[in-house]
Amino acid sequence: MVAALRLAPLLLLAALAWPPPLDGRPAAPAKPSGRRSDGHVTRARLLGASVQGRRIVVLERGDPDAPAHMLVVGCIHGNEPAGVGIAERLESVPLPSESDLWIVENANPDGVAAGTRTNARGVDLNRNFPWRWRRQGHPGDQHYSGPDALSEPESRQLAGLISKLRPSVSVWFHQPFGLVDESGGSIAVERRYASLVGLSLLRLPRYRGGATDWQNHRFPGTTSFVVELPPGPLAPGATGRHVRALTSLLAGTADHP
């Protein structure tokens, strides 16, 4: 209970710090419930900066008035960057009508630049979320959880985005196991994705402080899951398969919010 009370202000501040679009124009106000727009937007927002000051950007594409939203995170571990290419491709493909897609290409730019799993302070961002968080390891360990839950700017920004957006589906790319994790949300969604991309659906161990576990428990009814890509660069055609699978899931959010 004490830990939950300590985390509440962090989550509230993160959610309230909703950044304006990078083009400087104010975001369109929400329309009354049930009113649909045929307009399609593409706008980038600055979530914040990494420990070393690199920008972390989220791109929104689609209909802001869609009944549900989907989030794709291309990379959270810096030495697992293959999902960045999938996220980049999503920025230009046609999207289903009445859908809203949010893309974070790279949530750990310092780690990608250094080729390390952790951020610049040596924290595994996927052990830093407030789901059964407990301090694990110490700086220098690959799975160091950080001194406190949401101690890192990168994890705070992601938690704030999810708290504000409440995506019905979130997909997080990792490497190197080549599977779809049964992450605790809708197994039907996870199974469908695995079938579309030709990967096995398996349940990986649960780790304290994980981003997907946090969303699935914090926002029941949503589905956040991990896609483990194979090691190294993606094989020819793999990026296209994942992009088609993601747009198929996105169409599902429009039909069944």
N, C-alpha and C positions, 0 to 999 in steps of 0.2 A: 504493500500500500504506500509506504514512504517513497519507494522508487517511482511508482506511478505518479504521485503528486509532484515529484521533482521533475519528471519528464513533461508533464502537462504544459508548463509555460513554454518549453522549447518547441513543442508541436504547434502550439497556438501562434507563437511568433513566426514560425516557419510558414504556416498557412496564411497568415495575414500579410506577409511580405511578398505579395503576388506581384511579379515584375511586369512592367509595361512591355508592349511589343518593341522589338529593336528598331523598328522604323520610326519610333517616336509618336505614332498615332495612338490615342487611347483605345483600349479594347472596347468593342461594341457592348452596350448593356444587354443583360439577359432579357429575352422576350418572355411574355407570359407563358405559363405552362400550356402545352398542347399546340402552340403556334409554331409552325415549321417555316424555315427559310430555304429557298432554292439556291441561295448564294454559297459560293465555295471560297474559303479563305486559305491563304498560306501566310503564316506570320510566325516569326521567331521571337522568342522571349529569352532574355538573359536570366537564368536561374540564379547565378552568382559566380563566384570564382573558387578555384581549387586552393589548396594550401599555398601553392607557389604562384597564385594569381592568374592561372589560365582560365579562360571563360568556359562555363558550362551552360549550354544553350538547349532549349527545348523548342521544337518546331511543331506548330499546330497546322494540320491540313484537314480540310473538309468543312462540315456544317457545324458551326458552334452551337446551334440549337438542336443538334441530334439528341435522341433520347438517351444515348449512352456514349461513353468514350473508351478508347483503347490506347494503352501506353506501350511503347516498345523502347527498351533500353539496350543499346548495342553492346555496351561494355561497362563492367563495373570492376573487373580485375584487369590490371594493366597488361599482364602477360597473356591475356586471353582476348585478343582484339578482332577475331574473325567476324564477329557480329557487327562491327562498325560498317563493313561493306554492305550488309543487308539493310541496316538502318539508312545508309546513304541512298541506296536504290529506292527505298520507300518514299524518299522525298520527291520523286518525280513520276511515279507510276500513277495511272488512273485509279481512282478510289470509288467504291460503291456510293450510291446516292444516300443522303441522310445518314452519313457516318462521320465520325470525328476522330482523327488519329493524332496522337501526340508522340513525338520521336525525340529521344535523347541519344544522339549518336554515341557519345563518350562521356560517361559519368566519372571517369577517373583519368583525366588528361595527364596528370603528373605521372601516374603509374605507367601509362602507355608510353610517355616520353622516355621514362627510365627503363622500361621493360620489366617492371616489377608488379607482383600481384597487389601489393598494398599501395596506399597513397603516399605522399611525400613525408608523412610523419610515421610511416611504418605500420599503419592501421589497416587491417582487412575490413573494407567497408561493408562486406557482407557478413560481418560479425558485430556490426556497430548499431544495428537497429534495435528498438526496444521490445523485442519479443524474447521473453525469458533470458534477458541479457544478464550476463555475469562476466566479470573481468576474467579474461583468459590470456595466458602468456604474457609477454613483455615485448617492448620494441626490439625488432630484429627477428621475431618469430613471424612466419608467413601467415599465421592465423591470429595474430594479436588483435584483441577485441577493442582496444583503446581504453582510456581511463574511465570512461562513462559511456552509456548509450547516447548516440547522436552527438558524440564529442567532436565529430569531424564536419567541416563545412559541406563536403560533398554529400554525406548521408543526410544531414539536416535539410539540404536543398531538395533531395529526392523525397524525403518524408513529407516536406511541406507541399510539394507538387501533388503527391498522392492524396494527402489529406484534403487539399483544395479540390482536386479533380475527381477523386473517387472513381477511378476507371473501372469499368465492369470487367475488363480483361487487361492484364499486364503481362508482357513477355520479356524475360531477361535472358540475354545470351551469355553463355559461358563456354568454356572448353575444359578438358579435351575428350570427354567420355563418349560422345556420339550417341546421345539418347535424349528423350524427353522425360523430365522428372515428374513423377506423380506428386505434385507439390502441396496438395491439400485443398485446392479449390474444386472446381467442377471437373471430375474425372472424364466426363463426356467431352469437354472442350480439349483437355489434354490428349485424350485418345484420338480425337479427330485430327489435331495438329500432327501428332506422331504419324498417323496414317498418311496424311497429305505429303509429308516430307520423307517418308520411308525410314523412320527411326523407331527403335523400340521404346515402349513406355515402361519405365521402371521406377521404383521408389528409392531415391538416394537417402542416406542418413540425414536426419534433421540436426541442424546446428544452431545453438543459441545465437541470437542477434541477426538472423537471416532476414533479408528484405522481403522475400515472398511469404515467409511464415508470418511476418509482421502484418503485411497487408491482409492476408487471408483471415487472420484472427481479429485485426482491428476493424475491418469492414466486411462482416459476414455477407455472403451473397455475391461477392466479387471473386474473381479467379486470377491469381498471380502465380505464374509458373516459370520454371527454368527450362531452357533448351540448351543442352550441352552439345556443342558442335564438335566435330572431330579435331584432332590436333593439327596445327599448321594452317596454311591458307586453304580456303574452301576449294573443293574440286569444281571443274567447269560445270555449269548448270545448277550447282547447289544454291547459289544466291537466288536465282530465279525461282527455284522450288520453294524456298522459304518466303520469298516475297509474295508468291501466289497463295501460299498457305495463310500468311498474315492477312492478306486482303480478303480471303475467304472467311476468316474469323471476324474480320471487321464487318463484313456484310451480315454476319450472324448477330452482331451487336445491334445493328440497325433494325433487324427483323424481330429480335427477342431481347430487348434491353433488360 
